[in-house]
C-alpha cells in the first residue's frame, strides 16, 4: 500500500472517530483482550507441565489453575461485552451505510450529478460494496490490531528462548548463534514467501471481484427486464426473447467462471498459509526439542515457546492477509474520500428572500451566457429579458436550443457563466439558496412519483394538509380518481411496499406531479412538457383549467407542441441559446421567423 492509500484509510477512521469514538475505543480493547488471552493458557500450560515434572504439591498446582482460569474468565467476560457492543455498531453501520453518500448526493452542487466521472465513482461504490466500506474497514482494522498485538506478545514470550538458546549454544552444542539465527532466518523467509503469495492472491481476487461487480450489474439489469412487464412489451413485440436469454445465460456463465476463479485463489491462498504455518511449526518444534534434549530449556518451556512461535507465525500470516485486503480495497477508499470530498463551488448567499403579500416579483436576465462545466460550447448566449409575476409564459424551440438550460439557471441548479440573473433587482446568487428555492414549483419532464402514500407525494413530505392536498388534486384534474381510492390520501402509489397499493397510469402520475407543484403554492410554477403523458382529452382539460391551477402566479411552460402555447400571454422562441422571437401566438404566427416555421411544420397534425 502506498502512503496515499494509508492516508485514505486514516481519513475514513478519522471521520468515524468524530461521531463514534466509543467504537474505536472498544475496537482497541477488543483487539488487546482477544490477542492476549491465548497466551494465558500457553504460559500456564508450560508452568503446569514444569510443576508436575518437578513434583510440586497439589496446592500450588491448584493456585496456578485458579489464577489462569480466573484471568481467562475475566478477559473472556470483558471480550464478550466488547464483542456485543462492537458487532452491534458494525450492524448499525451496515444498515446506515448509504446515509453519508446519500446526504452528500442531496447536498452537492447539481453539476456533479450530471458529471460522468462523479456518476461512475458513485456506481463503483455501489457495485463494489463501498456503502459498507466503513464497517468493513473497521472489521479489518480490528483484525490487524489483534494480530499485531499477538505478534508483540509472542515476541515477549519467545525472545528469552532465543537468548537462552543462543547463549547456551555458544558453549558448544552446535556453535555460536548459528542455530537460532538460522531458525529466525527460516521463519522470516517463510513469512516473506507468505506475504508475497498473499499479496498476489489478494490482488487477483480483488481484480476478479471488480470484474464480477460489472457482471452482476449487467445480470441485475437483464433480470429487471425479464421480470418487469413494461420492458417486456418491446421484448415480446420485437421477438427478442432468444437474444435476451442468450445474453442472460452468457452473463450467468461469466459470473460462475469468476466465482470459480475467486474460489481457486482462496484455496491456494489458504494452502500457502497452512503450509507456511505447518513448516514453521515443524522448525520450531525441532529447535525447541533440540534445546530440551540438551537440557537448555524445560519440558514446559518447549510447550510455551513452541506454541508462542506458532501463534506468532499464524498471526503474521493473518496480518499479511488483512493488510493485503486493505491494499486491494484502497481504490474503493479513494473513491469514497474523493466523492465525499467534492467541494461546494456554488456561492452560498445569505440575503433572505423578500416576503411579499402580493407575490410581486420581477425577473431579469442580464447578458447571461452559460456553458456546462468541462465544455467550451455556450448553451446560452448573451440572453437579455425581463418578465413580471402573474404572466403566463411559454418557451419553445428546437431540441438543444437552450430551453431546459434556461430553467436550470432560473432555479439556480447551475450558476451563470457570465452575466447575472436578478429577482427584484438582486442577484440570485446573493439570496439564501433554500429560501430562493421556495419561490419555485417545478414539474420536470422526467418527473418522479414515488411508491409512497398519495398524500406524501402531493405534499412532498410526511406532514400533509388534507384540505390543500385534495384541492391540488382536484385542480390538477385527478380529483375524480382520488374519490375512488379506498384509502384516500393514505393510499400507497404502486405495490412496491404495500400489497394494498393502487397502480396509476402514466398520465395520472403526471397529474399527481402537477398537483404537487400546486400544493407547494409558490410565486413561480414551471412546467416542462407537463402534458407529455396525457391523452388529448386530458391535455385539453389541463389547458382549459390552467388558469385555475396556477392562479395569478407566474407560469413558465416549456413545450414542443406550439398549439399548447396559445393560452400564454408571452411566448419566447429559443434558438442556439438566444431568444430570437417574443410575443403572443397571433403576432408570431404572422411574422416571418422560426416560430412560423415550426407552427407550419406542426399545423398539418392539428385537427
N, C-alpha and C positions, 0 to 999 in steps of 0.2 A: 504494500500500500504506500502511496505517495504521501507527502506532507499535507497536500490539499485534501486527500481522502480522509486522513485523520482529523483535519480541521473541520470537515463537514460532519463527521461523526460527533465531535465535541460540540459543534453548534447545535446538533439535534439534542444532545444531552443537556446542553445549556438552556435551550428553550423549554425542555421538560422541567428542569430544576426551578424555573421561575414560578411554576404553578404546583409542582408536585415534589417538593424537597423530601417529603416523607418517603417517597418511592425510592429515591436514591439512597437514603439512609438505610432503609430496610434491605435494599439490594446489597449494600456493603456488608451489613450484619449477617445476612443470609449466606453470602459467599464465604465469610470467615468461619461461621459455625459449621457449614457443610464441609469445608475443606479440612478443618482441624479435627473434627470428630473421629474420623477413621484412625488417626494417629494415637488417640487414647487407647483404642483396642490393640493397635500394633505394639505400642510401648508396654502396655500392661501385660500382653501375652508373653513378650520376651522376659519381663520381670518375673512372671509366674513360673515360666519354664526354668529359669535360673534358680528361683527359690525352691522349687520342688527338687531340682538336681542337687541343691546344697543341703537338702533335708531340714529346712526351717520348720518351725512349729506351725500348726494349722491356724493359730490365731493371727499370725502375720499374713498368711495367705488370704484369710477372710478379710483382713483390713485392706489388702491390695484390691481384692474383688469389690469390696464395698466402695472404695474410692473410685474405682473405674466405672462401676455401674452407676453410681451417683452422678459422676461427671458426665457420662454418656447420656443419662436420663435428662439432666438439666439442659444439656446442649440440644438434645432432640426436642425437648419441650419448646425451647426458645426458637429453634429452627422451624418447628411446626407452626408456631404463631406467625413467624415472618413469612413462611411459605403461603399460608392462607391469605395474609394481607397482600403479598406481592402478586399472587395469582389473581386475586380479585381486581387489583389495579390493572393487570395485564388484560383481563377480560373486559374491563370497563374501557380501556384504551382501544381495544379492538372493536368494541361496539361504537365508539365515537370517533373512530379513526378518520372518517371523512370530514369531520367538522372543521378542522383548521383549513383544509383545502377548499371546502365549500364556502366558508366565510371569506376566504381570500378571493374566490371567484366572484362573489357578490359585491365585494368592496373594491376590487381592482378597476383601473381605468377600462372603459369599454373597448378601447382599441386593442387591448391584449386579448379579448375574447375573439376577435376576428384575425388575430395573428396566427399564422400557420405553425410557427415554431412553438409558440406557447401552447397551442392546442395539442400538438404532438407530445410535448412534455407531459401535459395532463393525461393524455391517453396512455403513455408509458407507465405513469404512476398507477393508473387504474389496472392496467393489464398485468403488471409485474408485482402487484401486491403492495405498491407504495402507500396505500391507505393504511396498511398495518405496519408500516416501516418502523414507527416509534416503538411499538410493542415488541417487534422482532429484534430491534437493536438492543432494547433493554434486556430481553431474554438472553441474547448472545453476550452482552456485557456481563451479565450475572455469571454466565458460564466461564468467561475469560477470567474474571476476578477469582472465581472458585478454583479454577485450575492453577492460576498464578499463585494463590495462597498455598495450595497443595505443594507446588514445586518448592516454594520457600521453606515450608515446614519440613519437607523431605530433606532438603539440604541441611537444615539444622540437625536432623537426626543422623544423616548419613556421613557428614563431614568427619565426625570422630572416627568412623571406621577407616576412612582413607588415611587419616593422620596416624592412627594406631597401626594400621596395616603397613603403611609406608615406613614408619619408624622401625617396626619390627623386622620388616623385610630387609631393611638396610643392614641388619645384623646377621645376615647370612642365609635367609630362606631361599630367595631367588636372586636377590641383589638389588640394592638401592630402591629407587621409586618405580622401577620398571613395570611391575605388575599393575600397580594402582594406576600409573599413567596410561598403560595400555588399555586397562578396563575403561577408564574415563574417556579415552580417545575413541574406543569402540562404541561406547554408548552415545557419545556426541555425534559420531559418524552416522549411526543408525537414526538418530533424531534428525540429522540433516537430510538423510535419504527420505524419511517420512515427510519432512517439511516440503521437499521438492515434489514428491509424488502427490501430497495433499494439495499443494498449490495447483498442480497440473489438473488433477481430477476435479477440484472445485471450479476452476476456470471453465473446464469442459462442461460441467453440469450447469454453471451459470449461463453459458452460451446456449446450451440446449433448452434451458427453461425460458430464455428470452425468445428463442425460436418458437417454442411451444406456445408462448403467450400470443404471438401473432396467429398461430394456427387456431388457438382457442377462440380468438376474436372472430375469425372467419367462420369457425364452426357455430358460434353463437349467432352470427348474422344469418347463416343459412337455416339454422334451427328456427329462428323467428319467422323467416319466410315460409318455411314448411308448416309451421304451427298456426300462423295467422290467417285469417280469412281475407283481409283486404289485399295482401300481396299475392295471394293465390289466384285472384281473378286474372291477373296478367299471366301468371304461370300456366293456368289451365287453358285460357283462350289462345295463347301463343304456343301451346304444346311444348312447354319447356321442362316437363317433369323428368324426362330422362337426363337432360343436361344437368339439372339441379341434383338429381340422385347421384349421378356420376361425380359431380363436384363434391357433394356431401361425403360420399364414400372415400374419395381421394384424401380429403382433409382428415377423416377419421383414421385412415391408414397412416397418414403422416404423423398424427398425434401418437398413435400406437408405436411407431418406429422411434419417435423422440423419447417416449416414456421408456422404451426398451434400452435406449442409449443411456438415459439417466440412471436406470437400474444397473446397467453394466458398470458405469463409472462408480456408482455407490458400492457395488460388490467388490470391485478392485481396490477402491479406497479402504474399505473395511478390511480386506485381506492384507493390504500393506500394513495397516495399523496393527492388526493381530500378529502378523509375522514379526514386525519390529518389537512389539511387546514381548512375544514369546522368546525371541532370540536374546533380547536384553535380559529377560528373566533368567535364561539359561546361563549367560555370562555372570550375572550377579550371584546366582546360587553357587556356581563353580568357584568364584572368587571367595565368597563367604565360607564355603566349605573348606577350601584350602587353608584359610585363616584359622578356622575352627580345628582342623586336623593338626595344625602346627601349634595349637594351644594359645593362639594370639587373641581370640575372642571366645566368649562363652557360647553355649548352645542357644541360649535365649537371645544373644546378640545376633546370631545367624538369622533367627526369625525376624527380629526387629529391623535389622539393617536390610535384609533381602526384601521384606515386604515394603519398606520405605522406598527403596530404589525402584521397585515395581510401580508403586504409586507415582513416583517421580516420572518415570518414562511414560506411563499411561497418561498422566496429566499433561506432559509436554506434547504428546500426540494430539490430545483433545484441544489443547491450547492452539496448536498449529492449525487444526481444522477450523476452529471458531474465527481465528484471525483471517484465514483464507476466505471464510464466509463473508466477513466484513469487506475484504478486498473485492470479492465477486459482486457485492452489492453497493460498492462505493459509487458507481454511476447513478444508482437509484437515489442514494442520499444526496448526490449533487443536484439531480433533477428536483428533489423536494426543496432543497435550500434555494435553488435558483427560482423556483416557482413562487415560494413563499416570500422571497426577497425582491420580487418585481417592484420597482419604485412607483410611487404615485407621481405622475407627470402633470396631471391636471391641476390647475391653480385652484386652491381652496379659498373661496370668497367668504366673507364674514358679514356682509351687509344683509340685514333681514329684508325680505320682500315686503313691499308696502301692502298693508291690509286696506282694501278699498271696498266700501259697501256697494258701490255701483259697478264693481268689477271692471273699471275702465283702465285698459292697458293699451299702450301703443308699442308697436314693434318696428324696429328699423334695422335693416341690413345695410351697412355702410362699407362699400368697397370690399366685400367679403370674397376671399379666394380660399380654396381648400384643396389639398391633396392628401391622400391617405398615407400614413407612416410607411416609409420604405419605398414610396412611389414618387416618380418625378412628374407624373401627369396630373394636371389640375382637373378636378372633377367639377368644381365651382370656380367661375372666373369673374372677378370684379362685379359681384352682384350688389345692386343697389335697389332697395324697395322699402316701402312702408305700408303698414296696414293697422287698422284700429279694431278694438274689441267690438264684437257683435256682427262682424262681417262673415259671410259665407263665401269661402274662397276655394276654388278648385285648382289643382295643379296637374297639368297634362304635359305629354311629350313622349318622344320615343324612348325605348329602353336604353338605359345608360346615359340619359340626358341630365341627371343630377337631381331628380325629384326626391328620391328617398334620402339622399345625402343632405338635401335641404332640411328635411325633417330631423335628421340626426343632429345637425348643427343647432337647429332651433331648440331641441330638447337637451342640448349640450351633452349628447353621448360622445361627441368629439368637440374639441375647441377649434376655432377657425385657424387657418394657417396665416392669413393676412386679413386686415380689416377688423371690424367689430360688429357684434350684434347687441343692440340695446333694447331694453324694455323700460319704458317710462324714462328714457334718457340716460339710463345707467347700463354700463357694460355688464352683460350677464355673467361674466367671469368674476365679478365682484360680489355677486349675490351668494348667500349661503346656499350650497348646492341642494340640500334636502328641501329647503323651502322653495327654491326655484322649481324643483320637480313637481311640487304640489300645484303648480299652475296648469299642468298638462294631464289630460287623459287621452291615451293613445290606443288605437286598435290597429295593430300591425297586420300585414297580410298573412304573416306566419304566426298568428295569434296562438296563445296556449290556453286551453281549458283543461283543468286538472281533474283527476278522479277523486275529488273531494265533494262534500255536500254542496248543493246548488247555491245556498246562501253564502258560503265561504268563497265560492268562485266569484259571485257578484260583488261581495264586499271586499274581496281580496284580503281577507283576514278572518280571525276567529270570532270577533265581535260583529254581529250582524244587526243592523237596524231593519227589522222586518218590514215596516211600512215603506221605507226608502227602497229596499230591495225589490219588493213586489211592484212598486211604481216603476222602477227602472226596467223590470222585465216586461211590464205592460207597454211601456213606451218603446221598447226595442222590438216589440211585435212577437214576443214569446209568451205572453200572458195566458193565452188560451191553452197552450201546452202545460204551463205551470199549474193551472187549476185542475188538471187531470192527474197530477202526481200524488201518490198516496202519502208521501211524507212531506209534501210541501217543500220548503227551503232546506229541510234536513235530508231530502232525497239525494243519495250519492250519484254522481255522474259516472256511468260505467260500472263494471263489475270487478274491477281490479282488486278492490279491498272489501267490497260488500256484495254478497250474493243478491241482496235486495236492490242493488243499484239499477238505474234505468239507462238504457242506451239512447243517446241523442244523435240525430243526423248531423252532417257537417254544417248544413245551413242553420240548424238550431243552435249549434255550438257557436257559430259566428254571431248570432243574435245575442247569446249569453255574453260574449266578449263585448258587444256593443253596450249591453246592459251594465257591464262592469264600468265602462267609461262614463255612462250616465250617472251611475251611483256615486262616482268619485266627486262629481259636482265641482268641476274646476272651470276657470275662465276660458281655457282653450280645450277644444276637442279636436283631435287629429285622427283621421281615418284613412288607412292605406288599403285601397281596394276593399271596402267594408262589405261589398255585396258579391264578392267573387264566388262564394259557395252557395249563393241563393238562386232559386229558380226565378224566372221573370216576374211571376205574380208577387213573390215575396220581395223582390227587388223594388218593384213598383210601390209596394206597401212601405218599404223603408224610405224611399224618396218622398212619398206623399206625407209621411209623418216626420220628415227630417227636422222641420222647424219645431215640432212638438218635442222631439228628442233632445235637441241641443238648446232650445230656448233662445235667449239673447246672447249666448256665448259665441266666441269666435270659433268657427268650424273650418278646419283645413282638410280638404278632401282630395286624395290622390287617386286618379283613375286612368285606365287606358280607354275606357268607353266614354267617348265625348258626349253621348246623349244623356248620360247620367249627371253631367255637369250643368245642365240647363237651369237648374234651380238655384245655382250660385250667382251672387251678385258680381263676383270678381273671379276671373279665370286668368291664371298665369301659365304661359306656354314656355316650357323649358326646352332648350336645345344646346347641347355641348356646354352645359354648365352656366348658361345665361338665360335670362328671361327675354325672349325675343318678341313676345307679344303679351298684351294685357288688356282686358276689357270684358264686357258681357258677351254672352254667346251670340246675340244678334249682331253686335258690332264686328266680332271676329269672323263670323261666317261670311260677312260681306267683304272683308279685307283680303287682299292677296297675301298669302303667307302660309306658314306651317300649319296653323290651326285649320284653315280652309282645306289644305291638302289632306290632313288627317281626317277631317269631317267627311269630305267627299269619298275618301277611301273606305270609310265605315258606313256611309249612308245607305249603300246598297243592301246592308243587312238589317236596317231598321224597318220595322213594319209601320 
